[in-house]
């Protein structure tokens, strides 16, 4: 059976009302090493955010630091002392116009992997912080300093004790070459850390999932001081045996039940746990924290879970393909990754999808062998400096950046839904070929490492570059087939504040008479991947006039559409060069095409994650 058929088998029967999707949509899967077909921990993660989001990748080298050096990430956060030496690490950045405290992923040279899930809407939001508390620093400092997952937990909890966490809540997943931990943090200095047992599989959306944790098991569970006592006092925890805290239910103690029942969490929980357990759970309070399977889970299983969505998606003709979906793979998913841990950190393999994973191949990649230049939008030092203050031009459309091909593909498929099956055939062919390569490649690198680590890493780096190019080439070739038609914007720039008009020309060609497009169902604006709302096509602008004229002098009449500039640029960032998209149809065939254009003006952006409610 083809994978797409097995994915669609996991569905939800109840009809849902389409709601705007918040940024809180990340998903994480953890497979303990005894539950894993590889005999190693597997971690999978979908990163979800809305708006003009890019996801460049960097290698940050190990460094020595001067005595007295201090670190300050968010302008409103605490100043933190630097340590004398920091580790080198691979960094997947979420480049956001307003800064992103809670989305970046890391793999450091000790083999420590870090991802996270927002867990907001807590009971007790009025918590004390010191000097503004800590946010982004938690993940970044774990990556820089931790030689193991357990040490990362200690680093994080020490920082929490000193400064307090300024976000409402989050669960960090931290894995190394031997084990995985989850650190569930509540605003302030409230947290529980738990070692994932080797025989467990765990799935988590954007709510706290730790239910009964044995606080007496000090080897595998660490509870912040006073949390249990406060939970007893406020009536949110009653131990079965007074004074024995082996059944402490963390999620009930810190977060209301409606956060687990809300549809954007419930639906993906139901889909994922049905895949993992084989049972369809209909009560949000019955979703487990972990499960001990009677089969071994593979890397492919983790990919399958991250690609799940309901079978109703694509049913709304006037909406984007995913917009009715609340599964792990959804409209806001802009990056997905599966980490196959290895005893040798340099041989940790990641499989990364640079757009929605059901539309994009998981490209094999060795994080410690460094990404190719086409994945780095700038150097790592500049990226660090601009994490919360990126220039407008950083959000320009750059065709030379490798991720753009996959984003273009996703933007096209979200409208041209009839091409999704053929796109999937391309993905399957690529992934099956790559899966057959990994064992031999790792063995080659392991042998080379006995002679020269640099030589081994060079082998893996060349592979990283080659596979990304292979994936990009295959997707672009298919994209050229399914989206051959061209749009030209007849202006040098668009003013997002202007009521004046701008003209788009859809060019006729041998296979398209552009003058026959469906004028009632034509839209223009940003591509789906730059749109914050969950939305329908009506979120974009519609033309105010149509004229047929030969724009390029080839003897064929083209369709020229006139848009109001401020409507067309409604979701566009002033000062950036945008890929401005046209979505229409002709003879029942959907057409997606874009041209690039400068958006006039300059933003007055200031870092405001807390004010905007970004809690990723």
PAROPA-430870 format. One record per atom (N, C-alpha, C, O): y, x, z. Coordinates in steps of 0.05 Angstrom, whole numbers, plus 5000, padded with zeros to 4 digits. Layout:
% residues N
YXZ ...
% end
This chain:
% residues 616
497650175000 500050005000 502550185000 502650375015 504450114983 506950274983 508350225009 508150015022 509850435018 511250425043 513150185045 513450065066 514550125023 516549905024 515249645032 516449485046 512749605024 511249365031 510649365061 510849155074 509849595071 509149605100 511649575117 511549455139 513949675107 516449645123 517249355124 518049255145 517049215101 517848935100 515948755117 516748535124 513548855123 511748685139 512748645167 512048445180 514448835176 515648795203 518248635200 520248745191 518148385206 520548215201 521048035225 519347995242 523447925225 524147735245 524447455232 525647425211 523247265246 523246995233 525746835238 526446665222 527146885260 529446725267 531846795249 532247035243 533346595241 535746645226 537946735244 538246645267 539646925235 541747035251 544446985239 544646965214 546446975255 549146955245 550147235241 549847405258 551447285218 552447555211 554947605229 556847465227 554747815245 556947885263 558048155255 556548315243 560548215260 561548485255 559948685271 559448645295 559148905259 557649105272 559449315285 561249415271 559049375310 560549585323 559249845316 557249865302 560450055326 559350325322 556850365338 555350555334 556250185357 553950215374 551450125359 550549895362 550250305344 547950225328 545950445324 544250425307 546150665340 544350885337 541550805347 541250635364 539550945336 536750905345 535451175348 536051365333 533751195369 532251445373 529351385379 528651195394 527551545367 524651525372 523751795382 524552005372 522051795403 520952035414 517952005415 516951805425 516552205405 513652215407 512752455423 513352685415 511452405446 510452635462 508352785447 507152685429 507953035456 506253215440 503353125439 501953175420 502352985461 499652895460 499352635444 497152565436 501552495439 501452255423 502052315393 502152145377 502552575388 503452665362 501152775345 499552925356 501152715320 499052825302 499453125298 497553265290 501853215303 502453505299 501753665324 501653915323 501353525347 500953675372 503553775383 503553925402 505753695371 508453775380 510153525384 509553315373 512253555400 514153335403 515453275376 516153455361 515953015371 517452925347 519752755357 519352585374 522152805347 524552655354 525752555328 526252705310 526252295327 527652175304 530152035313 530251915335 532252035297 534851925305 536451825281 536751965261 537451575283 539351465264 542151475277 542551385299 544051595263 546851605272 548451395257 548451385233 549751215273 551250995261 554150995270 554751005294 555850985250 558750965255 560050835231 558950845209 562350705235 563650575213 566150725204 567250885219 567050665180 569550775170 569151025153 566951085144 571251175149 571151415132 569951645148 571251805161 567251655148 565751845163 564352035144 563051955125 564552295150 563052495136 561252635156 561752635180 559052765145 557152895164 556553175154 554253225146 558453355155 557953635148 556053775168 555753675191 554853995160 552954145177 553954435178 554954545159 553554555202 554454835206 552454995222 550754885235 552755255219 551455445238 553655575254 555455695243 553555545281 555455675299 554055915311 552155885326 554956155306 553556395316 553856425346 555756325358 551956575358 552156655386 554756805390 555756945372 555856795414 558456925419 558657015448 557356915466 560357215452 561157305478 564057215483 565657205465 564557155509 567157035515 568557195537 567257305555 571157205536 572757355556 572757215583 572556965585 572957365604 573157255631 575657075632 577757155623 575256855645 577556665648 577956475625 579756315626 576356505604 576656325581 575956035589 574055985603 577655845580 577255565586 576855405561 577755485539 575455175564 574855005541 576054725546 575854625568 577354615526 578354345528 577854215501 579054295481 576154015500 575453885475 577353655470 579453685457 576853415480 578753195477 581253255492 581153365514 583553185481 586153245495 586353125522 587853225539 584852905527 585052765553 582852845572 582752745595 581053025565 578853105582 579453345599 581553485595 577653405617 578053635635 577853895621 576553925600 579154105633 578954375624 576554505638 576254485662 574754625622 572154725633 571955025629 572555125607 571155175649 570755465646 568555525627 566455395627 568955725610 566955815591 565156015605 565856145625 562656045595 560756245606 561056495589 562156495568 560056725600 560356985586 559056985558 560257105540 556756865555 555456865529 554356585522 553456445539 554656525496 553556265487 551556315464 551656515450 549656125462 547556145442 548656055414 550655915412 547256145393 547856045367 546455775364 544455715376 547655595347 546555335344 547255205317 549355265305 545455035308 545954865285 547354615294 546654505315 549354535279 551154305288 551454115265 552354185243 550653865270 551153645251 553553495262 553453355282 555853525248 558353405257 558853125246 558253075223 559852955263 560952695253 563952735251 565352735270 564852765226 567652815221 569052545218 568752405198 570652475238 571952215240 574952265240 575952445253 576552095226 579452135226 580752135254 582852245258 579451995273 580551985300 578952135320 579252105344 577252315311 575552475329 573152315338 573152075339 571052465344 568452345351 567252495375 566452725372 567252365398 566152505422 563152475425 561952635439 561952275412 559252205420 557252175397 555452005399 557552325376 555852285353 554452535343 552452515329 555352775350 554353015338 551553085348 550853015371 549953215331 547253295338 547053605337 548553735322 545153715352 544954005354 542054095356 540253955365 541554345346 539054485351 539954775357 541054905339 539454875381 540355155386 538055355382 535755275377 538755605383 536855815376 534555845396 532655985390 534755715419 532555705438 530655465431 528555435444 531355315411 529655085403 530254825418 528554645418 532654805429 533454555443 534754365423 536754445410 533754125421 534753915403 536153705420 535253625440 538553615410 540153425425 541153205406 542353265386 540652955414 541752715401 542452515423 541752555446 543752295416 544552105437 544851815427 545151775403 544851625445 545251345440 547351235459 547051275483 549351095449 551250955467 549850735482 548150595471 550550705507 549450495525 551650375541 551850425565 553350225528 555750115540 555249845554 553049755556 557449725562 557449465576 555849485603 553849365606 556949645621 555749695647 556949525668 559049405664 555749505691 556849345713 559349475725 561349345728 559149725732 561149865748 562850055731 562150285729 565049955720 566650115702 568850275716 569950455704 569350215741 571550345755 570450585771 569850555795 570050805758 568851045770 570951275770 572551295752 570751435791 572651655794 571951885775 569651955771 574052005764 573752235746 575552455757 577552405771 574852705750 576552935758 577853035732 576453115713 580453055732 582053165710 581353035683 581453165662 580752775683 580152635659 577152615652 576452475634 575552765667 572652755663 571752905639 573253065627 569252865631 567953005609 566652805590 565652605599 566752865564 565552695544 564052875524 561652925528 565352955503 564153125482 562953385494 560953475484 564153485515 563253735526 560353735536 559053935535 559353495544 556553485553 554753585531 553153765537 554853475507 552953545486 553553835476 551653985472 556053895473 556654155462 555854385481 554854595472 556354355506 555754565526 552754585530 551754805536 551254365528 548354385529 547354555506 545654725509 548454505482 547654655458 548354945461 546755125453 550655005472 551455285475 549955445496 549755685494 548955305517 548055445541 545155415548 544055585562 543855205538 541155135549 538955285534 538855295510 537155405550 534755535539 532355355539 530155435530 532555125551 530354925552 531554655556 533954625564 530054445551 530954175556 531554135585 533554005592 529854235602 530254205631 532854335640 534354225657 533454575629 535954715636 538354555625 540454545638 538054425602 540154265591 540854035610 543253975614 538853915622 539353695641 540853805665 542753675674 540154045674 541554165697 544454225690 546254165706 544954335667 547654385658 549254125657 551554125667 548153925646 549553665643 550153545670 552353445675 548153535687 548553405713 550453565731 551953445747 550553825728 552553985743 555353915733 557153885749 555653875707 558253805696 559053525705 561353475712 557153345706 557653065715 558453065744 560352925752 557153225761 557853235789 560653335793 562053235811 561553525777 564153645780 566353475768 568453435781 565853355744 568053225730 567752925727 569752775726 565252825725 564752545719 564952495689 566352635674 563452295680 563252225651 565252005645 565351795659 567052045625 569151845620 568151605603 569551405603 565951635589 564951415573 563351225591 562451305612 563050975581 561550775598 558650855603 557650845625 557350945581 554551015585 553251125560 554151075538 551151285564 549751405541 547151515551 546751585574 545151515532 542651645538 542351875519 542251835494 542252115530 541752355514 538752405513 537352395533 537852475489 535052565485 535252865480 536652955462 533753015496 533853305495 530953405494 529353345512 530253545473 527453645469 527553945465 529454055454 525354065472 524954355466 522154395455 520754205448 521254645454 518654705442 516354615460 514054635451 516854525484 514654445502 514854155511 512754025516 517154035513 517453775525 520053635516 521753765504 520253385523 522753235518 523653095544 522053015560 526253075547 527452935570 529452725559 530452755537 529852525575 532052335570 533852335594 532952315617 536452365589 538452355610 540252115605 541852105586 539951915622 541451665620 543951685638 543651715663 546351685627 548751735642 550451475642 550951355622 551251405666 553051185672 555851305677 555951525688 557951165671 560651275675 560951385703 559851275723 562351605705 562751745731 560451945735 559652075716 559451955760 557352145766 554851985774 553852005796 553851825755 551451655759 549551715736 550351685713 547051785742 545251845721 542351855732 541851875756 540551825713 537651875718 536652045695 537051985671 535252255701 533852425681 530852385684 529852385707 529452355662 526552315664 525252475641 526052465618 523152615649 521552765629 519752565614 518252405626 519852575588 518152405571 515252515574 514752745569 513452335582 510752425586 509452495559 510152375538 507552685559 506452785534 504952575518 504752605494 503952375531 502452165517 504051925510 502951715502 506751935512 508451705508 509851705481 510351915469 510451465472 512351415450 514551245461 514051055475 517051315454 519451185465 521251105441 521551255422 522350865443 524450785424 526850685441 526550545461 529250755432 531650665446 533850595426 534450745408 535050345429 537450275413 539950335430 540050555443 541850155431 544350205446 544450045472 546449915478 542350065487 542349975515 540550155531 538750275520 541050165557 539350325574 536550205573 536249955577 534450365569 531750275567 530050355591 527850235595 530850555606 529250635629 528950405648 530950305660 526550315652 526150095671 525150215698 526750325713 522650195704 521650295729 521150595727 519350685713 522650745742 522351035743 521551115772 522751015791 519651295774 518651375800 520451595812 520051825806 522351515828 524251705839 522951895859 524152095867 520451835867 519052025885 517752245870 516852445882 517552225843 516452435826 518552625819 519652615796 519252805837 521452985833 521053195812 522953335804 518553225802 518053415780 518953295753 519753445735 518753035751 519252895725 521552705725 522452615704 522752655749 524952465751 527052575769 526452675791 529552565760 531852655777 533952435777 534852345756 534652345801 536452115805 539052225818 538852375837 541352135808 543852225820 544052135849 543151915856 545152295866 545352225895 546851965899 548951915888 545651795916 546951545924 546451315906 547051085914 545451355882 545051135863 543150925874 543750685872 540851005884 538950815894 539950655917 539650415919 541250795936 542350665959 544550455952 544550235963 546250535933 548250345924 547050105910 547949875913 544950155895 543549935880 542249745900 542149495895 541249845921 540049665942 542249505955 541949265960 544549635962 546749505976 547949285959 548749075969 548149325933 549449125916 547448925905 548148755889 544948935914 542948735907 541748765880 540448575870 542048995867 540849035841 538149175841 536949225821 537249255865 534649375868 533549315895 534849355916 531049225895 529649175920 526849305918 525149205904 526449535931 523949675929 521649505940 521949355960 519349515927 517049365935 516149445963 515349275979 516449705969 515849805996 518449936006 519350135995 519649826027 522149936037 522050236042 520150336054 524050376031 524150666035 522550826015 522751066015 520950685998 519350825978 520450745950 520250515942 521650935936 523050875912 521550955887 522551095869 519150865885 517350925862 517650715840 516450755819 519150505845 519350285825 522250225818 523050005812 523950435820 526850395815 527350325786 526550465767 528550085781 529149995754 532050065747 533849915755 532350285733 535050385727 536650185710 538950135715 535450075689 536949915670 537949655683 540049565677 536349545701 537249305716 539449365736 541049195742 539449615746 541349685767 544149745755 546149725770 544349815729 546849905719 547949745696 550349765689 546349575683 547149435659 546249155658 543849095664 547948955651 547148675651 545048625629 544848765609 543348425634 541148365617 542048285589 540648335569 544448175586 545348085560 545748325540 545648285516 546048565551 546348795533 543648855519 543548955497 541448785533 538848825520 538148585502 536648615483 539348355507 538748115491 540648085467 539947935449 542948225467 544848185445 543448265419 541848455418 544048125397 542448135373 542348415361 540248495351 544548565362 544548825349 542649025364 541949235353 541948965389 539949125403 537148985401 535149125396 537148725405 534548585406 532948615380 530548665380 534348575357 532848575332 531548845326 529148845319 532949055330 531649315324 529649385345 527649515339 530049305370 528049345390 525449195382 523249315383 525748955373 523448795365 521948925341 519448945341 523449005321 522249135298 520749395305 518549435297 522149565320 521049825327 518549795345 516549925340 518749625365 516449605384 514149455371 511849505379 514649285352 512349165337 510949385321 508449385319 512449565309 511149775294 509549955313 507350035307 510750015336 509450205355 507050085369 504950215371 507349835378 505249705395 503449525379 501149475387 504349415356 502849215342 503448935351 502448745340 505048905372 505648635384 508548575379 510348745382 509048315372 511748225369 512848115395 511847915405 514748245407 515848175433 518247995429 520048055414 518247765443 520447565439 522347545462 524347405461 521747685484 523347675508 524547955512 523148155515 527247975512 528548235514 527748385539 527748635539 527148245561 526448375585 523648485585 522848635603 522148425564 519348525562 519248775544 517048895541 521448855532 521349095516 520749335535 522049365555 518749495529 518049715547 519949945544 521449965525 519950125564 521350375561 519650575545 520650725529 517050565550 515250745536 512650615531 512050405543 511050735514 508450615507 506450845502 507151055491 504050805512 501851005507 500050905485 498450725490 500251015461 498750905439 495851015439 495251215451 494150875424 491450965421 491051095394 488751145386 493251155380 493051305355 495251525356 497051525373 494951725339 496851935337 499151865318 498651775295 501651895327 503951835310 504752085294 504752305304 505352035269 506152245250 509152255246 510552075254 510052465232 512752475223 513452235205 515552125207 511452155188 511851925171 512251675187 513851505179 510751645209 511151405226 514051395236 515251175237 515051615245 517751615256 519851555234 521651405239 519451655210 521151585187 520951285183 523051145179 518551175183 518150885178 519750725198 520950525190 519650795223 521050645244 524050655239 525450445241 525050885232 527950915228 528850765202 531250715199 527050705185 527650565160 527350265162 527850115143 526450165185 525849885188 528349705186 530549775196 528049475173 530049265175 528649005169 526348995160 530048785174 528948525171 528548455141 529948565124 526648275136 526148215108 528248025096 528247975072 530147935112 532147755102 534547915089 536147785076 534648175093 536948315082 536948295052 534748285039 539248285040 539448255011 539447965002 539647914978 539247775021 539047495013 541747365007 541847154995 543847495016 546547385012 547747504987 548447744987 548047344966 549047444941 551847554943 552647734927 553447454962 556247544964 556647754986 558847814993 554447854996 554548065017 553248325008 551748324989 553848535023 552548785018 549548755024 548748575040 547948925013 545048905016 544148895045 542448735052 545349065062 544449085090 545948895109 545248895133 547948745100 549748635119 548648425138 549748365158 546348305130 545048115148 543048255167 541648115182 542848515165 540848655180 541748775206 544048885208 540148755227 540648875253 538449075261 538149145284 536849165241 534649345247 535649625251 538049685251 533749815256 534650095259 536150205236 538050355239 535450125211 536950205187 538849975180 537849745175 541450025180 543349805177 545849905163 545950135154 547849735161 550149795145 551650045155 552750195138 551650095181 553250315191 551650575193 552850775202 549150585186 547550825187 548551025166 548250975142 549651245175 550651445155 549151705155 549651885139 547151725173 545551965174 543051905190 543151755209 540852025182 538351995197 536852255196 536952405177 535352315218 533952575219 531452545236 531352395255 529352695228 526952715244 526453015249 526453175230 526053085274 525553355282 522653385289 521553255307 521253565275 518453635281 518553895296 518954115284 518253885323 518554115340 516254315335 514054225327 516754565339 514754775335 514954965359 517055005371 512655095365 512655295387 514655525381 515755635400 515055585356 516955785347 519555645339 519555495320 521755685354 524155535348 525055555319 525955355307 524755785307 525655825279 524055645260 524955595237 521655545268 520055385251 520255085256 518854925245 522155015274 522754725277 523654615250 525454725238 522354405242 523054285216 524554025220 523753855236 526753995206 528053735206 527853605179 527653745159 527753345179 527753185154 530253015156 530352825172 532253065139 534852945142 535552775118 535452865095 536252515123 537352335103 540352325106 541352265128 541852385085 544752415086 546152155079 548452155071 544851935082 545951665080 543751475092 541951575106 543951215087 541951035099 539151115090 538651165067 537251145110 534651265103 532951095085 531151205072 533350835084 531650675065 532650705036 531250605018 534950835032 536050875006 536151174998 536951244976 535251345017 535751625014 533251785022 531951715042 532552005009 530252165017 530852325042 533152415047 528752365058 528952545080 528352825069 526052895062 530452995068 530153255056 529253455077 530553475098 527153605073 526253805093 528254025096 529454115076 528554115120 530654305127 529954455152 528954325171 530454715153 529854875177 532554945190 533955115181 533154805212 535954825224 536755105231 539055175226 534955265242 535755535251 535955725228 536855955231 535155645204 535455815180 538155755166 538755875146 539755585178 542555535170 542755355144 541155375126 544755185144 545155015120 546455175098 547755375102 546155065074 547555185051 550555125052 551354945066 552055275036 555055245037 555854965028 557954865036 554354835011 555154565001 554954355022 555954135018 553754415046 553654225068 555954275088 556354115106 557354505086 559454565105 562254515092 562954655073 563654325103 566254255091 568354465098 570454485084 567954625118 569754845127 568055035143 565654985146 569255245153 567655425170 567455295198 568955125205 565455395213 564855265239 567155285259 567555095274 568655505259 570855525278 573055325272 574155205290 573655295246 575655095238 574654815244 576254645254 572154765239 571054495246 571254435275 571854205283 570754635292 571054595321 573954535328 574454355344 575754685317 578654645322 579654375313 581454265325 578354265292 579354015281 577553775288 577853555277 575753815307 573953595315 575553345323 574753125317 577753385336 579453155345 582253155332 584053015341 582553315311 585153335298 584853425270 586153615261 583153285255 582553365227 584853295209 586053075212 585453465190 587553415170 586653175153 584253135149 588653035142 588052805124 586352895101 584552745092 586853135090 585453235067 582553285072 580953305053 581753305097 578853335103 577253085094 574853105091 578652865090 577252615083 577452555053 576952335045 578352755038 578352735009 575552704999 573552805011 575252574976 572752564962 572352834948 573952924933 570052964955 569453224943 566753214930 564653214943 566653204903 564053184889 562253424894 559853404890 563453654901 561853894905 560353894932 558454054935 561053724950 559553704975 556953564970 556953344959 554753684979 552153574972 551653294982 550353134968 552753215004 552252955015 553452734998 552652505000 555452794981 556852594966 554952444946 555252204942 553052594935 551152464916 549652234930 549352024919 548852284955 547252094970 548951854979 548051624979 551451914986 553351694993 553951524969 554051274971 554451654946 554851494921 552551314915 552851084907 550151424918 547751274913 547551034932 546950804923 548151074957 548050854977 550150644971 549650404973 552550734963 554650544956 553950374932 554550144930 552550504913 551650354890 549450154897 549549924889 547450244911 545150074917 545849844935 544549624934 547849874952 548649654969 549649414953 549549184962 550549464928 551349244910 549149194889 548448964885 548149404877 546149384856 543349364868 541649544864 542849154883 540449144899 537849124882 535749184892 538149044857 535749024840 534649304833 532349324824 536149514838 535249784832 533949924856 533150154854 533749784879 532749914903 529849994900 529050204910 528149824888 525349894886 524950144869 523350324876 526350164847 526150404830 527150654845 526050874842 529250614860 530350834877 528150924897 527851164902 526750734908 524650804927 522450964914 521351144927 521750904889 519751064875 520551364874 518951534877 523151414869 524151684868 523851814896 522952044898 524451664917 524251774944 521351844951 520852064961 519551654945 516751704952 515651954937 514252114950 516351984912 515352214897 516352474909 514752664912 518852484916 520052724928 518752784955 517853004960 518552584973 517652635000 514652705000 513852865017 513052584983 510252654982 509852944973 508153094984 511453034954 511353314945 512153504967 510853704973 514353434981 515353615002 513453635025 513153845037 512153405032 510353405055 508053605050 507153735069 507153635025 505053815018 505854105020 504154285021 508454155021 509454435020 509754555048 509754805051 509954385069 510954485095 509054685108 509954895118 506454625110 504654795124 504555075112 504655275126 504455085085 504355345072 506955505076 506955745079 509255355075 511755495078 512055605107 512955835110 511355445126 511455545154 509655785159 510455975173 507355775147 505456005149 506656255136 506456475147 507956215113 509256445099 511456565117 511656805120 513056385129 515256475145 514256615171 515356805180 512156495182 510956615207 509856895202 510157065218 508556925179 507557195172 509857385167 509757615176 511857295153 514157465147 515657545173 516757765175 515557375193 516957425218 515757655233 517057795249 513157715228 511857935242 512958205232 512858405246 514058205208 515258445197 518258445201 519458645210 519658215195 522558205198 523357905201 522857745184 524657855224 525657585228 527757515207 527757285198 529457705200 531457645180 530257565154 531257385140 528057705146 526757635121 525557355122 525857195103 524357285145 523157015148 525356805146 524956595133 527656855159 529756655159 531056635131 531956425123 531056855116 532056845089 530256665071 531256525054 527656685075 525756515061 526356225066 526556055048 526756155092 527155875100 529955785091 530255555083 531955965091 534555885082 534555815053 535755615044 533255985037 533055925008 531655655004 532355504985 529655605020 528255345018 530255115025 530254915010 531755145046 533754945053 535554875029 535954645022 536555085016 538455044994 536954924970 538054734957 534555024965 533054924941 532354624944 532554474925 531454544968 530554264971 532954074970 532753854960 535254164981 537653994980 538453954951 539153734942 538454174936 539154164907 537153984892 537953834874 534554014899 532553854885 532953554891 532853394872 533453494916 533953214923 536453104910 536452884899 538553254911 541153174900 540853134870 541852934859 539453314857 539053294828 537453044820 538152904801 535252994835 533652754829 535152494833 534952314817 536552484855 538052234861 540352204841 540851974831 541652424834 543852394814 542852314787 544052154773 540552424779 539352344753 538652044753 539151914733 537551944775 536951664776 539551494777 539651284765 541551594791 544051454793 545451444765 546651244759 545151654750 546251644723 544951434706 546251314688 542351374711 540951164696 541850884704 542250714687 542050844730 542550574740 545550504741 546250264742 547250704741 550150654742 551650824722 553151004729 551250764696 552350934674 555250864667 556451014652 556250644676 558850544666 561150674681 560850754704 563450694667 565650854677 568150684683 568750494668 569550754704 572050634712 574250844711 573751074719 576550764702 578850944702 581150804717 581850574710 582350934736 584650834750 587150924735 587551164732 588750734727 591050804710 593550854727 595650724723 593251044746 595451114763 594751384777 592351444780 596751534785 596351784798 595851744828 594551914841 596951524839 596651474868 596851174873 597851024857 595951104897 596150824907 597650834933 597151004950 599550654936 601150634961 600050414978 600150184971 598950485001 597650285019 599550095032 598749905045 602150145028 604149965039 605549795018 607349635025 604849834993 606349704971 605049444962 602649424961 606849254955 605949004943 605949024912 605248834898 606649264902 606549304873 603549314864 601749324881 603149314839 600349304829 599449574817 601149744810 596849594814 595649824801 593449724783 592149524789 592849864761 590849764742 588349934741 588450184742 586049804741 583449924737 582449854709 582949634700 581250044696 579949974670 576950034672 576150254677 575449824667 572549854664 572049894634 572649714618 570950124627 570650194598 568150064586 566050074598 568549954563 566149854548 564650094536 565850304531 562050064533 560450264520 558250134504 558349894499 556350284494 554350174476 552649964490 551449784477 552549964517 550849774531 552449574547 551349404561 555149584546 556849414562 559249324546 560749484536 559649054544 562148944535 563648864560 563248654572 565449044569 566849004594 568548754595 569248654616 569248644572 570948414571 569448164580 570647954585 566848184582 565147954590 564247954619 562447804627 565548114635 564748124664 565447854677 567047704668 564047814700 564547574716 567047604732 567047744753 569247484723 571847534736 572047414764 573547514781 570447204769 570547084795 569147244816 569647214840 567347424808 565847584826 566347884820 564448034813 568847964822 569648244818 571348334841 573148194850 570748564852 572048664876 572748964872 571349104857 574749054887 575449344886 576249434914 577249284930 575949694918 576749814944 574950044951 573850184934 574550084977 572750304986 569850234981 569150004978 568250444979 565350404978 564350315005 565650345025 561850205005 560750095029 560750295052 561150215075 560250545046 559950745067 562550805081 562550935102 564750725069 567450765082 568550515094 570850505101 566950305095 567950045104 566949995133 564550025139 568849935150 568149915179 566749645185 564949645201 567649435172 566549175179 563749145167 562949285149 562148955178 559448905169 559448785141 557948865124 561048605137 562248465116 560748365091 558448425085 562248205078 561548095052 563448215032 565448355039 562948165006 564648284986 567548204988 569348344980 568047965000 570747865003 572448045021 574848005022 571248235036 572748425051 574448605033 576448715041 573648635008 575048794989 577148624974 577248384977 578748764957 580848634942 579648514916 577748614905 580848294907 580148174881 582548204862 584848194871 582048244837 584248274817 586048034816 585147804820 588548084810 590447854807 590847804777 592047594770 589747974759 590047924731 587948094716 587048304725 587147984692 585248124675 586348124647 587447924637 586148354633 586948374605 584948544590 583848734601 584448464565 582548624548 584248804530 585948704515 583849054531 585249244514 583549504511 581949564528 584049644489 582549894484 584050124498 585950224487 583150194521 584550394537 584150674527 585950844527 581650744519 581051014512 580851064482 580051284473 581650864466 581850904437 579250944422 579151064402 577050824433 574450854420 573750614402 571550594392 575750434399 575250204383 573949964397 573449754385 573250004423 572049784439 574149684459 575549844472 574349424461 576049304481 574949344510 572549294514 576549454527 575749494555 577049274572 578749124563 576049244597 577249044615 579049184635 578149354651 581549114634 583549224652 584149024674 584948794668 583749104699 584148924722 586549024738 586949254742 588148834746 590548894762 590148814791 589448594797 590549014809 590248964838 592949014852 594549174842 593348874873 595648934891 594849184907 592749204918 596649384907 596049644918 595149634947 593149754955 596749494963 596149484992 593449344998 592149405018 592749154981 590149024984 587849204977 585849214990 588249354955 586149534946 585749764966 583449854970 587849854979 587750084997 587449995026 587950145044 586649745030 586549635058 585049805077 585849835100 582849925069 581150085087 581350385082 579650535090 583450465067 583650745059 585650895077 587650775086 585151145081 586751315098 588951445081 588551585062 591451395090 593751505076 593551815077 592851935097 594151935054 594152225053 591552345042 591452585038 589452185037 586952285028 586452194999 587652004990 584652334985 583752264959 581252094962 579252194974 581251854952 579051664956 577451624931 578451644908 574851564935 573251454914 573751144915 572651014933 575251044896 575850754896 573850624877 573550694854 572450424888 570150304875 570850034862 572649884872 569449974841 569549714828 566749594829 564849724822 566549344838 563949204839 564248944823 566048784829 562548914803 562748674786 559948624774 558048754781 559848434755 557248384741 557848294713 560048184707 555848324695 556048234668 553248144659 551348294660 553147894650 550547794641 548447794663 546047814657 549247764688 547347764711 546748044721 545448064742 547648254708 547148524717 549448624734 551748604726 548848714758 550948814775 551849094766 550249254756 554449144770 555649404761 557249514784 559049384795 556649764791 558249914811 559250174798 557650314785 561750224801 562950474789 565450544804 566650374818 566250804803 568650884817 570151094802 569051234785 572651124810 574351344802 575751444827 575851304847 576951684826 578351784850 581351764846 582351774824 582651734869 585551694868 586751784895 585551764916 589151894893 590651974917 591851734931 593051564918 591551714957 592751504973 595451614984 595451814999 597551494977 600251594983 600751585014 599751415028 602351775022 603251775050 601751965068 600052115059 602451955093 601252125113 600851965138 602651815146 598551995150 598051835174 599351965198 600052205198 599751815219 600751915244 598451885265 598851775287 596151995257 593851955274 594052125300 595052355299 593252005321 592952155346 590152095357 589051885352 589052285372 586452235384 586551995402 588151985421 584751805398 584851555414 582151425415 581951185414 580051585419 577351475420 577151255442 576051045436 578351305465 578051105487 579550855479 578650625484 581950885468 583650655461 582350495439 582550245439 580950625420 579750485398 577050365406 575950205391 575950445429 573450335437 571050475424 568850375425 571550715412 569250865401 567550965423 568451115440 565050885423 563250965445 560551015433 558650865437 560351215417 557951255400 555851415415 553651455403 
% end
